[in-house]
Amino acid sequence: MLLILSCRQWARLAAIILLLGSALVPLDAQSVVPWQPDVVLPAPAYPFTFIGYGDTRFMDPAEHRHSNAVVRGAEVARIAQERPAFVLITGDLVYVGGNAEDWRVFDKETASLRRAGITLLPALGNHDVSGGETKALENYFQRFPQLQQRRWYSVRVANLLIFVLDSTSPDGPDSQQWHWLDERLDALPPGVNFVMVALHHPPLTHSSDAVLGGGHSPRPQEQQLGLLLERHQQSMGARIIVLAGHVHNYERYEHGGVTYIVSGGGGATPYMIRRSGDDFYHDPGPTYHICNLTIDHAELRFRMLKLTQDGVRLQWAVRDSFALRSGEAAQQASGH
């Protein structure tokens, strides 16, 4: 028997079919909401380079106890020479965030980078929020209006996705920041080969609060954050690299498929590190430095450029290097 339906009946039938179809879609698939990075930088041509470092502590150049102005100037000059697409700073940009004079020194000593059109992407460090947090944040966001008052944020650059965290705010399990990161790692945009997580306090370091001359032990909340990243790395084709500061030296580790770099050699008074077998870097003493990262499609190449001073002579040398390929589970060390 031929069934003839009116237009209204066909519309009702179509609505029922659509409703039944949506009910068959798993709840997880219905709840996924696409997200957009907070900051999108123009996609540079491959290969492109960016610089990472931290703990510059810009302040009165005549003050030598807490920061080395000669080192700061040499590093900024080298960064300008490298002509990176952007610079990622892992916190403690200034010595006292609430001190307007420290920020004026920052403005003056980094002017060459702004003149060259080099974007600065900062993470908040404990010194950046010192001296009265309200005034400190006012000084900070005045320099970085593209952040739109965000204390943590995401950045997309070609096939690189960066999560800049604020470890001066709660970042442990059940914090707003933790859930923000976890949800985005669960739904990476297509075309991402590398994920950089930048923050001030390191999830993995062999520094210690008890070391004579200064140091910082890893905090439980960042250690748990590291476990979160390692869990995501197990099911992710993109490679995760963590870039932190706070410890005024250089360290590099690999754990759970994640590469951990401590880069606190931007000028702050150095801390000594008790080197261990799982640290890829073993130079004793201070390590003022910058990190040069080059991305060429599915490959990331890393070089740590160490700055040493012999009298009045400053010298640069590559003292650590490695390469990562997207989709590979094991780190490929190419030298030290």
ZAMI-949971 format. One line per 5 residues: their letters; for each residue x, y, z of C-alpha. Coordinates in steps of 0.2 Angstrom, whole numbers, plus 2048, in hexadecimal, padded with zeros to 3 digits. Example, Ala and Ser with C-alpha at 12.3 -4.5 7.8 and 13.67 -1.06 7.14 Angstrom:
# residues 2
AS) 83E 7EA 827 ~ 844 7FB 824
//
This chain:
# residues 336
MLLIL) 800 800 800 ~ 807 811 7FB ~ 808 81D 80A ~ 805 82F 806 ~ 80A 83C 813
SCRQW) 806 84E 813 ~ 813 85C 814 ~ 810 85E 826 ~ 811 84B 82A ~ 821 84A 820
ARLAA) 828 859 82B ~ 823 850 83B ~ 82B 83F 835 ~ 83B 848 830 ~ 83C 850 842
IILLL) 839 83F 84A ~ 847 837 840 ~ 853 846 844 ~ 84F 844 856 ~ 852 831 856
GSALV) 862 834 84D ~ 869 840 859 ~ 865 834 868 ~ 870 827 860 ~ 87F 833 860
PLDAQ) 88A 830 870 ~ 889 83D 87D ~ 89B 841 87C ~ 89A 845 86A ~ 88B 850 86D
SVVPW) 894 85A 87B ~ 8A4 85E 871 ~ 8A4 870 86D ~ 8B2 877 862 ~ 8BD 883 86A
QPDVV) 8C8 891 862 ~ 8D9 897 868 ~ 8D9 8A7 872 ~ 8E7 8AE 867 ~ 8EB 8A9 855
LPAPA) 8FC 8AF 84E ~ 8FE 8B0 83B ~ 905 8A0 834 ~ 917 8A2 830 ~ 91F 898 822
YPFTF) 928 888 827 ~ 934 886 82E ~ 930 893 83C ~ 939 897 84C ~ 934 89D 85D
IGYGD) 93E 8A1 86D ~ 939 89B 87F ~ 941 8A1 88F ~ 93D 8A8 8A0 ~ 942 8B0 8B0
TRFMD) 949 8C0 8A9 ~ 944 8CB 8B8 ~ 945 8DC 8AF ~ 94A 8E9 8BC ~ 956 8F7 8C0
PAEHR) 965 8F3 8B6 ~ 970 8F9 8C4 ~ 969 8EB 8CF ~ 974 8DB 8CD ~ 96E 8D0 8DC
HSNAV) 95E 8CA 8D4 ~ 960 8CC 8C1 ~ 96F 8CE 8B5 ~ 96B 8DD 8A9 ~ 97A 8D8 89E
VRGAE) 973 8C7 89B ~ 961 8CD 898 ~ 968 8D9 88B ~ 972 8CC 882 ~ 964 8C0 882
VARIA) 958 8CD 87A ~ 965 8D1 86D ~ 967 8BF 869 ~ 954 8BC 868 ~ 953 8CB 85C
QERPA) 961 8C3 851 ~ 958 8B3 850 ~ 948 8BC 84A ~ 93B 8B0 851 ~ 929 8B0 84D
FVLIT) 925 8B3 85F ~ 92D 8B1 871 ~ 925 8A7 87F ~ 92A 8AD 890 ~ 928 8A1 89F
GDLVY) 924 8AE 8AC ~ 92D 8BA 8B8 ~ 92F 8C7 8AA ~ 933 8D4 8B7 ~ 939 8D4 8C9
VGGNA) 92A 8DC 8D1 ~ 91A 8DC 8C7 ~ 912 8EA 8D1 ~ 921 8F6 8CE ~ 91E 901 8BF
EDWRV) 931 904 8BE ~ 935 8F2 8BB ~ 929 8F2 8AC ~ 931 902 8A5 ~ 941 8F8 8A5
FDKET) 938 8EA 89C ~ 931 8F6 88F ~ 942 8FD 88C ~ 94D 8ED 88C ~ 940 8E4 880
ASLRR) 93D 8F3 874 ~ 948 8EB 867 ~ 93C 8DC 866 ~ 92D 8E6 864 ~ 935 8F1 857
AGITL) 939 8E0 84D ~ 926 8DC 84E ~ 92A 8CC 859 ~ 91B 8C7 864 ~ 91D 8C4 876
LPALG) 913 8B6 87E ~ 915 8B6 891 ~ 910 8AB 8A0 ~ 90D 8B2 8B1 ~ 91B 8AF 8BE
NHDVS) 91A 8B2 8D0 ~ 925 8C1 8CF ~ 919 8C8 8C2 ~ 90A 8C9 8CE ~ 915 8CF 8DD
GGETK) 914 8E0 8E4 ~ 901 8E1 8E4 ~ 8F8 8D5 8D8 ~ 8EC 8E2 8D2 ~ 8F9 8EE 8CD
ALENY) 904 8E1 8C7 ~ 8F7 8DA 8BB ~ 8F3 8EB 8B5 ~ 905 8ED 8B0 ~ 906 8DC 8A8
FQRFP) 8F6 8DD 89D ~ 8FA 8EF 898 ~ 909 8E7 88F ~ 900 8D9 888 ~ 8EE 8DF 882
QLQQR) 8EC 8D0 876 ~ 8EA 8C5 885 ~ 8D9 8CF 889 ~ 8DC 8CD 89C ~ 8DE 8BA 89B
RWYSV) 8EA 8B2 8A8 ~ 8EB 8A2 89E ~ 8E8 8A0 88B ~ 8EB 896 87B ~ 8F4 89B 86B
RVANL) 8F4 893 85A ~ 903 895 84E ~ 902 88A 83F ~ 903 878 845 ~ 908 87E 857
LIFVL) 8FC 880 865 ~ 902 889 875 ~ 8F9 888 886 ~ 900 896 891 ~ 8FB 892 8A3
DSTSP) 8FB 89D 8B2 ~ 903 893 8C1 ~ 901 8A2 8CC ~ 8EE 89D 8CC ~ 8E7 88C 8D1
DGPDS) 8EC 880 8C3 ~ 8EA 86F 8CC ~ 8DC 862 8CA ~ 8CB 869 8CB ~ 8D1 87B 8C8
QQWHW) 8C9 885 8BA ~ 8D9 886 8B1 ~ 8DC 873 8B2 ~ 8CB 870 8AA ~ 8CE 87D 89D
LDERL) 8DE 874 897 ~ 8D7 862 899 ~ 8C8 866 88E ~ 8D3 86E 880 ~ 8DF 860 880
DALPP) 8D1 854 87E ~ 8CC 85D 86E ~ 8DB 864 865 ~ 8D7 86D 855 ~ 8DC 864 845
GVNFV) 8EE 867 83E ~ 8F7 869 84F ~ 907 85F 84F ~ 90F 867 85F ~ 907 86D 86F
MVALH) 912 879 87A ~ 90C 87B 88C ~ 915 88A 894 ~ 914 88F 8A6 ~ 91F 896 8B4
HPPLT) 920 888 8C1 ~ 927 878 8BA ~ 91F 867 8BB ~ 930 85F 8BB ~ 940 865 8C2
HSSDA) 94E 85F 8CD ~ 950 870 8D5 ~ 94C 871 8E8 ~ 946 87D 8F5 ~ 954 876 900
VLGGG) 963 87A 8F4 ~ 96F 886 8FB ~ 96F 895 8F0 ~ 95D 894 8EB ~ 951 888 8E1
HSPRP) 93F 883 8E0 ~ 938 871 8E2 ~ 92A 86C 8D7 ~ 919 86F 8DE ~ 90C 862 8DF
QEQQL) 8FF 86B 8D4 ~ 90B 86C 8C5 ~ 911 85A 8C8 ~ 8FF 855 8C6 ~ 8FD 860 8B6
GLLLE) 90C 856 8AF ~ 902 846 8B2 ~ 8F3 84E 8A9 ~ 8FE 852 89A ~ 906 841 899
RHQQS) 8F5 839 899 ~ 8F0 843 88A ~ 901 840 882 ~ 8FD 82D 881 ~ 8EE 82F 875
MGARI) 8F4 83E 86C ~ 8FE 83F 85C ~ 904 851 85F ~ 914 852 86A ~ 912 85B 87B
IVLAG) 921 866 881 ~ 920 86F 892 ~ 92A 87F 894 ~ 92B 886 8A5 ~ 936 892 8AF
HVHNY) 938 897 8C2 ~ 948 88D 8C4 ~ 956 898 8BE ~ 95F 88B 8B4 ~ 95C 87F 8A6
ERYEH) 955 86D 8A7 ~ 94E 861 89A ~ 945 851 89E ~ 93A 844 895 ~ 92C 83C 89F
GGVTY) 91C 833 899 ~ 920 838 887 ~ 920 84B 88C ~ 92F 856 88A ~ 932 861 899
IVSGG) 93D 870 898 ~ 942 87C 8A6 ~ 948 88C 89F ~ 94B 899 8AC ~ 95B 8A0 8A5
GGATP) 955 8B2 8A0 ~ 960 8BC 8AC ~ 959 8B8 8BE ~ 967 8B3 8CA ~ 96B 8A1 8C6
YMIRR) 967 891 8D0 ~ 972 882 8D1 ~ 96A 871 8CB ~ 96F 860 8D1 ~ 970 857 8C1
SGDDF) 969 846 8BF ~ 96A 838 8B2 ~ 959 83C 8AB ~ 95D 84E 8A7 ~ 963 850 895
YHDPG) 96E 85F 89B ~ 97D 85D 8A6 ~ 987 86D 8A6 ~ 98B 873 8B8 ~ 989 885 8BE
PTYHI) 97E 893 8B7 ~ 975 891 8A6 ~ 96F 8A2 89F ~ 967 89D 88F ~ 958 89E 882
CNLTI) 94F 890 87A ~ 94E 890 867 ~ 940 885 860 ~ 93D 882 84D ~ 92E 87A 846
DHAEL) 92F 872 834 ~ 91E 86A 831 ~ 91E 85A 83C ~ 930 85D 843 ~ 935 868 852
RFRML) 947 86C 854 ~ 94D 873 865 ~ 95D 87C 869 ~ 962 883 87A ~ 96E 892 877
KLTQD) 979 894 887 ~ 980 8A5 88B ~ 991 8A6 894 ~ 99C 8B5 899 ~ 9AF 8B5 899
GVRLQ) 9B3 8C6 8A0 ~ 9AA 8D2 895 ~ 9A9 8C6 887 ~ 998 8BD 884 ~ 997 8AD 87B
WAVRD) 988 8A2 875 ~ 989 88F 872 ~ 97C 882 86F ~ 97C 877 87E ~ 96D 86C 87C
SFALR) 963 867 86D ~ 956 85A 868 ~ 948 856 85B ~ 937 850 85C ~ 92B 84A 84F
SGEAA) 918 84B 850 ~ 910 83A 852 ~ 920 831 859 ~ 91F 82B 86B ~ 932 82C 86F
QQASG) 93C 83B 870 ~ 94B 83C 864 ~ 95A 845 86C ~ 966 84B 860 ~ 974 851 86B
H) 977 85B 87B
//
